[in-house]
Amino acid sequence: MVGWKCEIKDSGAGRNTLVMIRETADGRRVFDIIRERRIVMGNYITTYTGIHFEPANPDPKAIRIDDIAHALSLICRGNGHVKTFWSVGEHCINCAKEAQARSLSNRIALACLLHDASECYMSDIPRPFKRELQEYREHEERLLDIIYKKFLGSPLTPEERSQMEEIDDAMLWYDLENLLGEKQFGEIPLLHIDLDYTVRPFRDVEKEYLELFLRFSGKSDILK
């Protein structure tokens, strides 16, 4: 439908309406209701801020950085197989700080902070098992691209993804050494920050995550 754009309207009572909108030459907006879809329990999760979010059908407007910061501060790395609790939020904070210490751009630092944000909605799955879950990985990639587009303006380029993944893999090396006591082989990754695995209160991690988001995004408020 050339000249039309699609919007999803909240109809209340757990219903969403798909609407096609076209603006006429005289400035009037013409609406055409395509379909109404009821959001049923089981299709969505309820987030920390009370939003009904459908992981398999993500709405960018429903993605909130305060939901991400809160959830990641409470999700444990390594599916809980660690000697002491270490949150995904702490891992993302370290990745962002390492990007900054390497003099990478604020965009890359913010990408590092957000690189596990999909786990806020889809949970954390260990890498060996995730490799076998093609459909999960497709959903994860789609959701991450939506998150990057919302907070970075666009998905990551291959070069940006490579920079982020290099930092992520380096952090994983140290996490396995320090959180599992599992001896790693090969060249030791060079880090530009000192790692401190002291367990902090969840609220402190959440607060720092949001502070770093504001710093690297250039926003003055998390809701803007």
The 8 nearest C-alpha neighbors of each residue, nearest first, counted from 0:
[[1, 3, 2, 4, 19, 21, 5, 20],
 [0, 2, 3, 4, 21, 19, 20, 5],
 [3, 1, 21, 0, 4, 22, 20, 23],
 [4, 2, 21, 20, 1, 0, 19, 5],
 [3, 5, 20, 19, 21, 6, 2, 0],
 [4, 6, 19, 18, 20, 3, 7, 17],
 [7, 5, 18, 17, 8, 19, 4, 20],
 [6, 8, 17, 16, 18, 15, 9, 5],
 [9, 7, 16, 15, 10, 6, 17, 18],
 [8, 10, 15, 11, 14, 16, 7, 13],
 [11, 9, 14, 15, 8, 16, 12, 13],
 [10, 12, 13, 14, 9, 15, 8, 16],
 [13, 11, 14, 10, 37, 9, 15, 38],
 [12, 14, 11, 38, 37, 15, 10, 39],
 [15, 13, 37, 10, 11, 12, 38, 36],
 [14, 16, 9, 36, 10, 8, 35, 37],
 [15, 17, 35, 8, 7, 34, 36, 18],
 [18, 16, 7, 34, 33, 6, 35, 32],
 [17, 19, 32, 6, 33, 31, 5, 7],
 [18, 20, 5, 31, 4, 30, 3, 32],
 [21, 19, 30, 4, 3, 29, 5, 18],
 [22, 20, 3, 29, 28, 2, 23, 4],
 [21, 23, 28, 27, 26, 29, 24, 20],
 [24, 22, 27, 26, 25, 28, 21, 29],
 [23, 25, 26, 22, 27, 28, 21, 29],
 [26, 24, 23, 27, 22, 28, 29, 21],
 [25, 27, 23, 24, 22, 28, 29, 21],
 [28, 26, 23, 22, 25, 29, 24, 21],
 [27, 29, 22, 21, 23, 30, 26, 20],
 [28, 30, 21, 20, 22, 27, 31, 23],
 [31, 29, 20, 19, 32, 28, 18, 21],
 [30, 32, 19, 18, 33, 20, 29, 21],
 [33, 31, 18, 34, 17, 19, 30, 16],
 [34, 32, 17, 18, 31, 19, 35, 16],
 [35, 33, 17, 32, 16, 36, 18, 15],
 [34, 36, 16, 15, 17, 37, 14, 33],
 [37, 35, 15, 14, 16, 38, 34, 17],
 [36, 38, 14, 13, 39, 15, 35, 12],
 [37, 39, 13, 14, 36, 42, 40, 15],
 [40, 38, 42, 37, 41, 13, 43, 14],
 [39, 41, 42, 43, 38, 44, 13, 51],
 [40, 42, 43, 39, 44, 38, 53, 45],
 [43, 41, 40, 39, 53, 38, 44, 55],
 [44, 42, 53, 52, 41, 51, 40, 45],
 [43, 45, 52, 51, 46, 53, 42, 41],
 [44, 46, 51, 50, 49, 52, 43, 47],
 [45, 47, 49, 50, 48, 44, 66, 51],
 [46, 48, 49, 66, 45, 69, 50, 70],
 [49, 47, 46, 50, 66, 65, 45, 63],
 [50, 48, 46, 47, 45, 51, 52, 66],
 [49, 51, 46, 45, 48, 52, 61, 47],
 [52, 50, 45, 44, 43, 46, 49, 53],
 [51, 53, 43, 44, 50, 54, 45, 61],
 [52, 54, 43, 56, 57, 55, 42, 44],
 [55, 53, 57, 56, 120, 52, 121, 43],
 [56, 54, 53, 57, 138, 42, 43, 142],
 [55, 57, 53, 54, 58, 52, 42, 142],
 [58, 56, 54, 53, 55, 59, 52, 142],
 [57, 59, 61, 60, 56, 62, 52, 53],
 [60, 58, 61, 62, 57, 145, 149, 146],
 [59, 61, 58, 62, 63, 149, 57, 52],
 [60, 62, 59, 58, 63, 52, 50, 57],
 [63, 61, 59, 60, 64, 58, 146, 66],
 [64, 62, 66, 65, 61, 67, 222, 60],
 [63, 65, 67, 66, 68, 221, 62, 209],
 [64, 66, 68, 67, 63, 69, 209, 221],
 [67, 65, 69, 63, 64, 68, 47, 70],
 [66, 68, 64, 70, 65, 119, 69, 71],
 [69, 67, 65, 205, 71, 66, 70, 208],
 [68, 70, 66, 72, 205, 67, 71, 65],
 [69, 71, 73, 67, 72, 119, 68, 66],
 [70, 72, 88, 74, 87, 73, 68, 69],
 [71, 73, 88, 69, 70, 86, 201, 205],
 [74, 72, 71, 70, 86, 75, 201, 69],
 [75, 73, 71, 86, 87, 72, 70, 76],
 [76, 74, 86, 79, 85, 87, 78, 84],
 [77, 75, 87, 86, 78, 85, 79, 74],
 [76, 78, 79, 80, 125, 75, 81, 123],
 [77, 79, 76, 80, 75, 125, 123, 124],
 [80, 78, 77, 75, 81, 76, 84, 85],
 [81, 79, 77, 78, 82, 179, 76, 178],
 [80, 82, 178, 179, 83, 79, 84, 77],
 [83, 81, 178, 179, 84, 80, 180, 177],
 [82, 84, 81, 85, 178, 198, 79, 80],
 [85, 83, 75, 86, 81, 198, 82, 79],
 [86, 84, 75, 76, 83, 198, 89, 87],
 [85, 87, 75, 88, 89, 74, 76, 72],
 [86, 88, 90, 71, 76, 89, 74, 75],
 [87, 89, 71, 72, 86, 91, 90, 92],
 [90, 88, 92, 86, 91, 87, 93, 204],
 [89, 91, 87, 93, 88, 92, 94, 86],
 [92, 90, 112, 94, 88, 93, 89, 95],
 [91, 93, 89, 95, 94, 90, 112, 88],
 [94, 92, 96, 90, 91, 95, 97, 89],
 [93, 95, 91, 97, 92, 96, 111, 166],
 [96, 94, 108, 111, 112, 98, 92, 97],
 [97, 95, 99, 93, 98, 94, 100, 92],
 [96, 98, 100, 94, 99, 95, 192, 93],
 [99, 97, 95, 108, 101, 96, 100, 103],
 [98, 100, 96, 102, 101, 97, 103, 108],
 [101, 99, 97, 102, 98, 191, 96, 192],
 [102, 100, 98, 99, 103, 97, 191, 96],
 [103, 101, 99, 100, 104, 98, 97, 105],
 [104, 102, 101, 98, 99, 107, 105, 108],
 [105, 103, 106, 107, 108, 102, 99, 98],
 [104, 106, 108, 215, 107, 109, 103, 216],
 [105, 107, 109, 104, 108, 110, 151, 215],
 [108, 106, 110, 104, 109, 105, 111, 103],
 [107, 109, 95, 105, 111, 98, 110, 106],
 [108, 110, 112, 106, 111, 107, 215, 105],
 [111, 109, 107, 113, 112, 108, 114, 106],
 [112, 110, 95, 108, 114, 109, 113, 94],
 [111, 113, 91, 109, 95, 110, 92, 114],
 [114, 112, 116, 110, 111, 115, 109, 91],
 [113, 115, 111, 116, 110, 112, 91, 143],
 [116, 114, 117, 113, 118, 91, 87, 112],
 [117, 115, 113, 118, 119, 114, 67, 143],
 [116, 118, 119, 115, 120, 143, 121, 142],
 [119, 117, 122, 121, 120, 116, 123, 115],
 [118, 120, 117, 70, 67, 116, 122, 71],
 [119, 121, 118, 117, 122, 54, 44, 116],
 [122, 120, 118, 117, 119, 54, 123, 139],
 [123, 121, 118, 119, 120, 124, 117, 74],
 [122, 124, 118, 125, 121, 78, 76, 74],
 [123, 125, 129, 126, 122, 128, 78, 77],
 [126, 124, 128, 127, 129, 77, 78, 123],
 [125, 127, 129, 128, 130, 124, 131, 77],
 [128, 126, 130, 129, 125, 131, 124, 132],
 [129, 127, 130, 126, 131, 125, 124, 132],
 [128, 130, 126, 132, 131, 127, 124, 125],
 [131, 129, 128, 127, 132, 126, 133, 136],
 [130, 132, 129, 128, 133, 127, 136, 135],
 [133, 131, 129, 135, 130, 134, 136, 128],
 [132, 134, 136, 135, 131, 137, 130, 129],
 [135, 133, 137, 136, 132, 138, 139, 131],
 [134, 136, 138, 132, 137, 133, 139, 129],
 [137, 135, 139, 133, 134, 138, 140, 132],
 [136, 138, 134, 140, 139, 135, 141, 133],
 [137, 139, 141, 135, 136, 140, 142, 134],
 [140, 138, 136, 142, 137, 141, 143, 135],
 [141, 139, 143, 137, 142, 138, 136, 144],
 [140, 142, 138, 144, 139, 143, 137, 145],
 [143, 141, 145, 139, 144, 140, 138, 146],
 [144, 142, 146, 140, 145, 141, 117, 139],
 [143, 145, 147, 154, 141, 142, 146, 148],
 [146, 144, 142, 148, 143, 147, 149, 141],
 [147, 145, 143, 149, 144, 148, 142, 150],
 [148, 146, 151, 144, 154, 150, 149, 145],
 [147, 149, 153, 152, 145, 154, 151, 146],
 [150, 148, 146, 147, 152, 151, 145, 59],
 [149, 151, 147, 148, 152, 146, 216, 153],
 [152, 150, 147, 148, 153, 149, 106, 154],
 [151, 153, 148, 149, 150, 147, 154, 146],
 [152, 154, 148, 151, 147, 155, 149, 144],
 [155, 153, 144, 147, 148, 156, 152, 151],
 [156, 154, 159, 160, 157, 153, 147, 144],
 [155, 157, 159, 158, 160, 154, 161, 153],
 [156, 158, 160, 159, 161, 155, 162, 154],
 [159, 157, 161, 156, 160, 162, 155, 163],
 [160, 158, 156, 162, 161, 157, 155, 163],
 [159, 161, 157, 163, 158, 162, 155, 164],
 [160, 162, 158, 164, 159, 163, 165, 157],
 [163, 161, 159, 165, 160, 164, 158, 166],
 [162, 164, 160, 166, 161, 165, 111, 167],
 [163, 165, 167, 161, 166, 162, 168, 160],
 [166, 164, 168, 162, 163, 167, 161, 169],
 [167, 165, 169, 164, 163, 168, 94, 170],
 [166, 168, 164, 170, 169, 165, 163, 171],
 [169, 167, 171, 165, 170, 166, 164, 172],
 [170, 168, 166, 172, 171, 167, 188, 165],
 [171, 169, 167, 173, 172, 168, 174, 166],
 [170, 172, 174, 168, 169, 173, 175, 167],
 [173, 171, 169, 170, 175, 174, 168, 176],
 [174, 172, 176, 170, 175, 171, 177, 169],
 [175, 173, 171, 177, 178, 176, 172, 170],
 [174, 176, 179, 173, 172, 178, 181, 177],
 [177, 175, 180, 181, 173, 174, 182, 179],
 [178, 176, 174, 180, 175, 179, 173, 181],
 [177, 179, 81, 174, 82, 175, 180, 176],
 [178, 180, 175, 181, 81, 177, 82, 176],
 [181, 179, 176, 177, 178, 182, 175, 82],
 [180, 182, 176, 179, 175, 183, 177, 178],
 [181, 183, 176, 180, 184, 175, 179, 177],
 [184, 182, 181, 176, 185, 172, 175, 187],
 [185, 183, 182, 186, 187, 172, 181, 176],
 [184, 186, 187, 183, 188, 172, 182, 169],
 [185, 187, 188, 184, 183, 189, 172, 169],
 [186, 188, 189, 185, 184, 172, 183, 169],
 [189, 187, 169, 186, 190, 172, 173, 170],
 [190, 188, 187, 191, 169, 186, 192, 166],
 [191, 189, 192, 188, 97, 193, 169, 170],
 [190, 192, 100, 97, 101, 189, 193, 98],
 [191, 193, 190, 97, 194, 100, 96, 93],
 [194, 192, 195, 191, 190, 97, 93, 196],
 [195, 193, 192, 196, 93, 173, 190, 197],
 [194, 196, 197, 193, 198, 93, 192, 177],
 [197, 195, 198, 194, 85, 177, 178, 199],
 [196, 198, 195, 199, 85, 83, 194, 84],
 [199, 197, 196, 84, 85, 200, 83, 195],
 [198, 200, 197, 201, 203, 204, 202, 196],
 [201, 199, 203, 202, 204, 198, 205, 72],
 [200, 202, 204, 203, 72, 205, 199, 73],
 [201, 203, 205, 204, 200, 206, 72, 69],
 [204, 202, 206, 200, 205, 201, 207, 199],
 [205, 203, 207, 201, 202, 206, 72, 208],
 [204, 206, 202, 208, 68, 203, 69, 207],
 [205, 207, 203, 209, 204, 208, 202, 210],
 [208, 206, 210, 204, 209, 205, 211, 203],
 [207, 209, 205, 211, 206, 210, 68, 204],
 [210, 208, 212, 206, 207, 211, 213, 205],
 [211, 209, 207, 213, 212, 208, 206, 214],
 [212, 210, 214, 208, 213, 209, 215, 207],
 [211, 213, 209, 210, 215, 214, 216, 208],
 [212, 214, 218, 210, 216, 211, 215, 217],
 [215, 213, 211, 212, 217, 216, 210, 218],
 [216, 214, 105, 212, 217, 109, 213, 211],
 [215, 217, 213, 218, 214, 212, 109, 105],
 [216, 218, 214, 215, 213, 219, 212, 105],
 [219, 217, 213, 216, 220, 223, 221, 214],
 [218, 220, 213, 217, 221, 223, 214, 216],
 [219, 221, 222, 223, 218, 213, 217, 209],
 [220, 222, 223, 64, 213, 219, 218, 65],
 [223, 221, 220, 63, 64, 65, 219, 218],
 [222, 220, 221, 218, 219, 213, 63, 64]]
